[in-house]
Amino acid sequence: MKRLLLLALALVPIAAGAAQPVSMSGRWDVSANIGGTASNITCTFTQKDTDLTGSCETDQTPHEVTGKVDGKTVTWQFKTDYEGQTLTVIYSGTLDSPDKFDGTVDVQPLGVSGDFSATRAK
């Protein structure tokens, strides 16, 4: 009985560690295919509780990011100009691991969509 109690106590830190949410803070390399056009951007996120802030660089231009983390679901967006029109690029993905996630991207108001994958930069 005493051994069983010791084993149970030894497993408590492991279970508690497994419940910890993954932090999105840091640099991420994002590869997307939107409407048949491939793009690569680098995003630097800062996570505080469930809020996500930071920036994504497209063609050397940083764009301010806002987003949320809800369990394994990550969403973020930024505004960019394209041929004089302001676009909102919205990413929504699911964490596969602490260092990789993928999902969909939607460009509004154009209604163009695609998919993306992201890996934590090393």
Contacts in CASP RR format, 6 or more apart in sequence:
PFRMAT RR
TARGET T0000
AUTHOR 0000-0000-0000
METHOD contacts of the structure
MODEL  1
MKRLLLLALALVPIAAGAAQPVSMSGRWDVSANIGGTASNITCTFTQKDT
DLTGSCETDQTPHEVTGKVDGKTVTWQFKTDYEGQTLTVIYSGTLDSPDK
FDGTVDVQPLGVSGDFSATRAK
21 69 0 8 1.000
21 71 0 8 1.000
22 72 0 8 1.000
22 95 0 8 1.000
22 98 0 8 1.000
23 47 0 8 1.000
24 45 0 8 1.000
24 47 0 8 1.000
24 52 0 8 1.000
24 69 0 8 1.000
24 74 0 8 1.000
25 45 0 8 1.000
25 46 0 8 1.000
25 47 0 8 1.000
26 44 0 8 1.000
26 45 0 8 1.000
26 46 0 8 1.000
26 120 0 8 1.000
26 121 0 8 1.000
27 42 0 8 1.000
27 43 0 8 1.000
27 44 0 8 1.000
27 120 0 8 1.000
27 121 0 8 1.000
28 42 0 8 1.000
28 43 0 8 1.000
28 44 0 8 1.000
28 45 0 8 1.000
28 118 0 8 1.000
28 119 0 8 1.000
28 120 0 8 1.000
28 121 0 8 1.000
29 40 0 8 1.000
29 42 0 8 1.000
29 118 0 8 1.000
29 119 0 8 1.000
29 121 0 8 1.000
30 40 0 8 1.000
30 41 0 8 1.000
30 42 0 8 1.000
30 43 0 8 1.000
30 56 0 8 1.000
30 91 0 8 1.000
30 116 0 8 1.000
30 117 0 8 1.000
30 118 0 8 1.000
31 38 0 8 1.000
31 39 0 8 1.000
31 40 0 8 1.000
31 116 0 8 1.000
31 117 0 8 1.000
31 118 0 8 1.000
32 38 0 8 1.000
32 39 0 8 1.000
32 40 0 8 1.000
32 41 0 8 1.000
32 105 0 8 1.000
32 114 0 8 1.000
32 115 0 8 1.000
32 116 0 8 1.000
33 39 0 8 1.000
33 114 0 8 1.000
33 115 0 8 1.000
33 116 0 8 1.000
34 105 0 8 1.000
34 107 0 8 1.000
34 112 0 8 1.000
34 113 0 8 1.000
34 114 0 8 1.000
35 112 0 8 1.000
35 113 0 8 1.000
35 114 0 8 1.000
36 114 0 8 1.000
39 58 0 8 1.000
41 56 0 8 1.000
41 57 0 8 1.000
41 58 0 8 1.000
42 56 0 8 1.000
42 57 0 8 1.000
42 121 0 8 1.000
43 54 0 8 1.000
43 55 0 8 1.000
43 56 0 8 1.000
43 57 0 8 1.000
43 65 0 8 1.000
43 76 0 8 1.000
43 118 0 8 1.000
44 54 0 8 1.000
44 55 0 8 1.000
44 56 0 8 1.000
45 52 0 8 1.000
45 53 0 8 1.000
45 54 0 8 1.000
45 65 0 8 1.000
45 76 0 8 1.000
46 52 0 8 1.000
46 53 0 8 1.000
46 54 0 8 1.000
47 69 0 8 1.000
50 68 0 8 1.000
50 69 0 8 1.000
50 70 0 8 1.000
51 67 0 8 1.000
51 68 0 8 1.000
51 69 0 8 1.000
52 65 0 8 1.000
52 66 0 8 1.000
52 67 0 8 1.000
52 68 0 8 1.000
52 69 0 8 1.000
52 74 0 8 1.000
52 75 0 8 1.000
52 76 0 8 1.000
53 64 0 8 1.000
53 65 0 8 1.000
53 66 0 8 1.000
53 67 0 8 1.000
54 64 0 8 1.000
54 65 0 8 1.000
55 62 0 8 1.000
55 63 0 8 1.000
55 64 0 8 1.000
55 65 0 8 1.000
55 78 0 8 1.000
56 62 0 8 1.000
56 63 0 8 1.000
56 65 0 8 1.000
56 76 0 8 1.000
56 78 0 8 1.000
57 63 0 8 1.000
58 80 0 8 1.000
61 80 0 8 1.000
63 78 0 8 1.000
63 79 0 8 1.000
63 80 0 8 1.000
64 78 0 8 1.000
64 79 0 8 1.000
65 76 0 8 1.000
65 77 0 8 1.000
65 78 0 8 1.000
66 76 0 8 1.000
66 77 0 8 1.000
66 78 0 8 1.000
67 74 0 8 1.000
67 75 0 8 1.000
67 76 0 8 1.000
67 77 0 8 1.000
68 74 0 8 1.000
68 75 0 8 1.000
68 76 0 8 1.000
71 95 0 8 1.000
72 94 0 8 1.000
72 95 0 8 1.000
73 92 0 8 1.000
73 93 0 8 1.000
73 94 0 8 1.000
73 95 0 8 1.000
74 91 0 8 1.000
74 92 0 8 1.000
74 93 0 8 1.000
74 94 0 8 1.000
74 95 0 8 1.000
74 101 0 8 1.000
75 90 0 8 1.000
75 91 0 8 1.000
75 92 0 8 1.000
75 93 0 8 1.000
76 90 0 8 1.000
76 91 0 8 1.000
77 88 0 8 1.000
77 89 0 8 1.000
77 90 0 8 1.000
77 91 0 8 1.000
78 88 0 8 1.000
78 89 0 8 1.000
79 86 0 8 1.000
79 87 0 8 1.000
79 88 0 8 1.000
79 89 0 8 1.000
80 86 0 8 1.000
80 87 0 8 1.000
80 89 0 8 1.000
81 87 0 8 1.000
87 107 0 8 1.000
87 108 0 8 1.000
87 109 0 8 1.000
87 110 0 8 1.000
88 107 0 8 1.000
88 108 0 8 1.000
88 109 0 8 1.000
89 105 0 8 1.000
89 106 0 8 1.000
89 107 0 8 1.000
90 105 0 8 1.000
90 106 0 8 1.000
90 107 0 8 1.000
90 108 0 8 1.000
91 103 0 8 1.000
91 104 0 8 1.000
91 105 0 8 1.000
91 116 0 8 1.000
92 103 0 8 1.000
92 104 0 8 1.000
92 105 0 8 1.000
92 106 0 8 1.000
93 101 0 8 1.000
93 102 0 8 1.000
93 103 0 8 1.000
93 104 0 8 1.000
93 116 0 8 1.000
94 101 0 8 1.000
94 102 0 8 1.000
94 103 0 8 1.000
95 101 0 8 1.000
96 102 0 8 1.000
98 120 0 8 1.000
99 119 0 8 1.000
99 120 0 8 1.000
100 117 0 8 1.000
100 118 0 8 1.000
100 119 0 8 1.000
100 120 0 8 1.000
101 117 0 8 1.000
101 118 0 8 1.000
102 115 0 8 1.000
102 116 0 8 1.000
102 117 0 8 1.000
102 118 0 8 1.000
103 115 0 8 1.000
103 116 0 8 1.000
103 117 0 8 1.000
104 113 0 8 1.000
104 114 0 8 1.000
104 115 0 8 1.000
104 116 0 8 1.000
105 113 0 8 1.000
105 114 0 8 1.000
105 115 0 8 1.000
105 116 0 8 1.000
106 112 0 8 1.000
106 113 0 8 1.000
106 114 0 8 1.000
107 113 0 8 1.000
END
